[in-house]
Structures are given as structure tokens and as C-alpha cells.
């Protein structure tokens, strides 16, 4: 079973790769191995990219965290990791009693591929999507039919008579 996490990747601050500003910065969001969502490349170049992009991620109930990775496109066409952060699910799943759809604005310091803190910061907002309304299905109730009377007369009437159960309360003595 999964929950939907609506995450808005707002911006990043002081993003650098080898002390140089990055171009075409994207963010990869991963809630479980093998399932990533990516933003479009940031339109502005430099150290403070802005995405303002909404992503909806399926978050398994057993997930303890999500991973955010800021990457930039290299000259060879592949993406290089600028910095990443592991965000505990408790930061956006909320505490008991938190209203559905409560938006949290969060900022995290990024770490490079060796786990060393960088000067980069990523700014996001996140909320757990309200669960879809449960569908209700009308279950047809079977009719209660009891054979009564003369069997020869029942055949002409279709064989069954419709009846409804009635509660009969006996007076107390």
C-alpha cells in the first residue's frame, strides 16, 4: 500500500560543482529504489536555480525516508551529482493529529557523493495528499422467499411467495 506525497521543488541556493556555477540543474526524487521522478532543467543558470515544479511521488507505507539529488548535465551528456539529501518521512508525514493536506516548507543542506557537507541548500514544500474517497458499492439484498400453500397452486404463481421478516416481541410476564 502506498500514500501520495505532493512535493514542490522550489529552489536551491549556492549550488556549485568543483567551485563553479552549474547549468541545467535538475532534481531527482526517489522514494524507493528504481523509482525516480525528475524535474525539468532549471531555466536560469548559476548558483541559485529555481524550479517551482510539483511532483507526486508514491510513498510506500514502510518508507522511512526519501532521497533528493541535485544533478547537472555534463559536457558528455550524463548527469553529475552536485549534492543530495536524505529526508526522513516523519518530516513531511506529520505527527498524529496533523490535518490532512498540511503543507510543510523545508530546507536542507546538501552533501556531496562522499557525504561531505556542501554550501548548497535545497528548498521544498511537501504535503501528504488526502486519501481518495472510498468508493461505496450498493450490495443487492436477496429477497426472502418461502414456499407456502398448495404446491399445485404455487406452480401457477411461479412457485415462491415474497415475505419479509417481522420481529415479534412477546410481552414480559
Order of alpha helices (4+ residues) and beta strands (2+ residues): beta-beta-beta-beta-beta-beta-beta-beta-alpha-beta-beta-beta-alpha-beta
